[in-house]
Amino acid sequence: SSYTIITAQEIEAHQYHTVAEALRSVPGVTVVQGGGAGAITKVFTRGFASNQTLVLLNGHPISDQSSPDNAFNFAYATLDNVERIEIVRGPQSALYGSQAMGGVINIITKKGAGSIHSTLNVEAGTLGTLNTSATTSGSVGKTSYVLTFGRQATDGNDLTPARLRLGAPAEKDSNENTSISGRVDTAFNEYLSASGFIQYSSANTDLDEGGTDNFYNPIYEDLANHSRTRQLSTSGSLDGRFADGM
């Protein structure tokens, strides 16, 4: 198979902020974003449809079953808690099912180890951009843990030209994405180990969607139009070796 692994060192060196940004560097992978920050973002592998690329989080499928095309939206996938991204290009349907005809993207989160270690990052930029992230990790005995908090926010700008506003005031298309996650790994003994992961994210995005007023007059900038997304992901595993490995 043709595959690429994006490591934590590469993420830090290139200053990627989202999974979509990191995937843009992968050959054979096309990232399509339908607007500014927070807009729907799809990934196409080797020309296959977006719903034919299977997206995994720590080995568990995370595609949105409620979306019309059952494809994963990368708009809110950040890298604060990501250890590496594994991308396999080409048909993997024999292993992962029909949704993996184009390929597989597996997002692996960080694991704690050693003594307590904490980091805090703050970035500020134009358009009212402020990104913050905090991580603490470590281990106690045979149990390791990592907790991560991240927030990315920007005021954005108005994407609708003045000639199309029909007198409506300018509106900055802001985006705010906040996430918190935790992972715990423990070894009960040399034969039995367990892992648990939970992540919650909340995002708000202003949109420049058109529409009509109560009298069916066209409105090219609906100031009340926005998107709110809440996502909760949980997973767990129990691994054992019994009967001398049989």
VEXPA-704820 format. One line per field, with one value per residue (C-alpha): residue in one letter; residue number from 1; x, y, z. Coordinates in steps of 0.2 Angstrom, whole numbers, plus 5000, padded with zeros to 4 digits. Layout:
BEGIN
residu = c(a ...) $
num = c(NUM ...) $
px = c(X ...) $
py = c(Y ...) $
pz = c(Z ...) $
//
This chain:
BEGIN
residu = c(s s y t i i t a q e i e a h q y h t v a e a l r s v p g v t v v q g g g a g a i t k v f t r g f a s n q t l v l l n g h p i s d q s s p d n a f n f a y a t l d n v e r i e i v r g p q s a l y g s q a m g g v i n i i t k k g a g s i h s t l n v e a g t l g t l n t s a t t s g s v g k t s y v l t f g r q a t d g n d l t p a r l r l g a p a e k d s n e n t s i s g r v d t a f n e y l s a s g f i q y s s a n t d l d e g g t d n f y n p i y e d l a n h s r t r q l s t s g s l d g r f a d g m) $
num = c(1 2 3 4 5 6 7 8 9 10 11 12 13 14 15 16 17 18 19 20 21 22 23 24 25 26 27 28 29 30 31 32 33 34 35 36 37 38 39 40 41 42 43 44 45 46 47 48 49 50 51 52 53 54 55 56 57 58 59 60 61 62 63 64 65 66 67 68 69 70 71 72 73 74 75 76 77 78 79 80 81 82 83 84 85 86 87 88 89 90 91 92 93 94 95 96 97 98 99 100 101 102 103 104 105 106 107 108 109 110 111 112 113 114 115 116 117 118 119 120 121 122 123 124 125 126 127 128 129 130 131 132 133 134 135 136 137 138 139 140 141 142 143 144 145 146 147 148 149 150 151 152 153 154 155 156 157 158 159 160 161 162 163 164 165 166 167 168 169 170 171 172 173 174 175 176 177 178 179 180 181 182 183 184 185 186 187 188 189 190 191 192 193 194 195 196 197 198 199 200 201 202 203 204 205 206 207 208 209 210 211 212 213 214 215 216 217 218 219 220 221 222 223 224 225 226 227 228 229 230 231 232 233 234 235 236 237 238 239 240 241 242 243 244 245 246) $
px = c(5000 5005 5005 5011 5013 5012 5021 5020 5037 5031 5015 5026 5039 5026 5014 4999 4983 4970 4970 4965 4980 4991 4983 4986 5004 5000 5002 4986 4975 4964 4956 4941 4935 4919 4924 4933 4937 4923 4916 4912 4929 4930 4944 4946 4959 4965 4949 4937 4922 4924 4912 4924 4938 4936 4941 4946 4950 4962 4955 4937 4926 4920 4911 4895 4881 4868 4876 4868 4884 4890 4907 4918 4918 4936 4931 4933 4947 4961 4978 4980 4979 4986 5002 5002 4990 4992 4985 4984 4980 4971 4957 4956 4939 4945 4950 4939 4923 4916 4919 4937 4938 4948 4959 4960 4964 4968 4970 4980 4979 4994 4998 5005 5022 5034 5033 5020 5023 5012 5012 5003 5003 4995 4995 4988 4986 4977 4958 4956 4964 4968 4973 4976 4980 4985 4991 4996 5002 5011 5010 5006 5012 5006 4993 4997 4985 4984 4972 4971 4961 4961 4952 4954 4945 4945 4934 4936 4930 4915 4915 4899 4903 4895 4885 4877 4872 4856 4859 4863 4878 4894 4896 4912 4911 4919 4923 4926 4931 4934 4938 4943 4949 4957 4965 4970 4980 4983 4991 4983 4996 5008 4994 4979 4979 4965 4963 4949 4947 4934 4933 4920 4920 4909 4910 4901 4903 4895 4889 4886 4871 4858 4839 4823 4814 4796 4791 4802 4814 4831 4844 4862 4868 4857 4865 4856 4863 4876 4881 4882 4891 4893 4903 4906 4918 4921 4931 4938 4948 4953 4968 4973 4985 4979 4983 5001 4996 4984) $
py = c(5000 5018 5027 5042 5046 5064 5064 5076 5083 5087 5095 5106 5110 5116 5124 5115 5120 5108 5090 5098 5109 5094 5083 5096 5091 5073 5067 5060 5069 5084 5095 5105 5119 5128 5145 5153 5145 5133 5130 5112 5104 5087 5076 5066 5052 5048 5055 5045 5053 5060 5047 5033 5038 5030 5042 5034 5041 5029 5015 5019 5026 5044 5048 5058 5046 5060 5069 5067 5059 5050 5059 5066 5085 5090 5109 5106 5093 5101 5095 5099 5081 5072 5061 5057 5054 5039 5040 5025 5028 5016 5003 4996 4989 4971 4976 4991 4989 4998 5015 5013 5012 5028 5025 5027 5041 5036 5050 5044 5054 5057 5046 5051 5045 5049 5063 5076 5088 5103 5115 5131 5139 5156 5163 5180 5187 5197 5197 5195 5178 5170 5152 5144 5127 5118 5100 5091 5073 5060 5043 5036 5018 5008 5021 5036 5050 5066 5080 5093 5109 5119 5135 5143 5159 5172 5187 5184 5196 5199 5187 5196 5210 5227 5226 5210 5215 5225 5238 5225 5230 5221 5206 5198 5179 5174 5156 5149 5131 5124 5106 5096 5078 5065 5049 5036 5020 5007 4990 4979 4966 4959 4951 4963 4982 4995 5012 5025 5041 5055 5071 5085 5100 5115 5126 5142 5149 5164 5161 5171 5161 5169 5168 5178 5189 5187 5195 5183 5197 5190 5193 5189 5191 5184 5192 5178 5164 5154 5136 5127 5111 5100 5083 5070 5055 5041 5025 5011 4995 4980 4970 4954 4939 4922 4904 4907 4918 4906) $
pz = c(5000 4997 5014 5023 5042 5048 5065 5080 5075 5058 5064 5076 5063 5050 5063 5057 5067 5059 5052 5036 5035 5038 5025 5011 5011 5007 4989 4982 4995 4990 5003 4998 5010 5006 5013 5028 5045 5050 5033 5027 5023 5014 5009 4993 4991 4973 4965 4975 4983 5001 5008 5001 5012 5029 5044 5060 5078 5087 5075 5078 5063 5066 5050 5053 5051 5050 5036 5018 5011 5027 5025 5039 5040 5044 5048 5067 5068 5077 5081 5100 5106 5090 5091 5072 5057 5046 5028 5017 4999 4988 4990 5008 5007 5010 5027 5032 5021 5006 5014 5012 4993 4992 5007 5026 5037 5055 5068 5083 5099 5112 5126 5143 5150 5163 5176 5175 5160 5155 5141 5137 5119 5115 5097 5091 5074 5062 5060 5079 5078 5095 5097 5114 5119 5136 5139 5154 5154 5165 5173 5190 5192 5177 5172 5160 5156 5145 5146 5132 5130 5114 5107 5090 5087 5073 5069 5051 5037 5027 5011 5003 4992 4996 4979 4984 5002 4996 5010 5023 5035 5033 5045 5049 5047 5064 5070 5087 5090 5108 5112 5127 5128 5139 5137 5150 5148 5161 5163 5176 5174 5161 5152 5153 5148 5145 5136 5137 5127 5127 5117 5117 5105 5102 5087 5081 5064 5055 5038 5022 5016 5005 5007 5007 5019 5025 5008 4998 4993 4990 5004 5000 5018 5032 5048 5058 5048 5058 5061 5078 5080 5095 5094 5107 5104 5116 5114 5124 5122 5133 5127 5134 5131 5138 5137 5133 5118 5110) $
//
